[in-house]
Amino acid sequence: SGPLRTHAAARGKFIGFAAATSPLANESAYRTIAQTEFNQITAENAMKWDATESSDNNWNFSGADQIVNFAVANNQQVHGHTLVWHNQTPGWVQGLGATAMRSAMQDHISTLVGRYANNANVVSWDVVNEVFEENGSFRSSFWYNTLGQSFIADAFRYARAADPDARLCINDYNVEGINAKSTAMYNLVQSLRAQNVPVDCVGFQTHLATQYGFPSDLQQNLQRFAALGVQVRITEVDIRIVMPRTTAKDTTQATYYSNVVNACMAVPACAGVTVWGFTDKYSWVPDTFPSEGAALLYDANYQQKPAYTAVHNAL
Ligand code: XIL
């Protein structure tokens, strides 16, 4: 009994969710769960570049502020997401030459991180997101193709300058198990830290699917990153199924959620687990993976699923 956040806090971890601004403003059922069950929030979209700086130096902090204000009112940590990414970044950035692109990145990071630098609830940022291909080479993004890999170190240095106290993370998907992509991430973090680039944390998105199996070396992988001296965190977990739901699929999903939470609990450097939404009413999964869905802890009517019980029991 008792909400998830009480159990997480008792173990020194956070349990968080990605917040969508519209139901957070408008739906009391959504808001009640958000404040009762979770002690950490990530903005699902509201802090991304397209939401915050849609044209050069034209800032809109309304969604970001809404989420930060909610977190302050409910004693929740905020993880800023995300500063430098190849998606949801306006065309005006993508078309810049190298010098102008680097300075746009610096200005974006300084302004956005700087806005919340003195806010005690905003404690961490995803500085760069999804910089690797599946084979472990650097992703062929407009960032990499214009600036080369130096954009990564520069982004971390700009973020550190904007908020010396924030925990600065690199975040990616399909890095939960030990594989070519996670090993590339491991080697990059080791090399950046050897050069005193301020990388404090590694985020494992953990967008899983029951039909593809569980990365059974998750805990071992978290532990090898922890041995580099960084914090690790589960940043975006959801566990989708091929629709429709069945009892068997719900059970497999619940087991996978237990496995994820247990892995984080077993690794002292793992700060906590963030679920990418909490209700199947609001989830990116059906829009992104045709015929898949039902990836979260509550159904579309805000009823707890076996996945909720599994997370609760693992905390
Ligand atoms: C997704 C959001 O959930 C969607 O609403 C949006 O349309 C696209 O982005 N990796 C990330 C997240 O780092 O920012 C993505 O969020 C999901 C994949």
Boltz pocket constraint, residues with backbone or C-beta under 6 A from the ligand:
constraints:
  - pocket:
      binder: B
      contacts: [[A, 44], [A, 45], [A, 129], [A, 205], [A, 236], [A, 283], [A, 284]]
      max_distance: 6.0
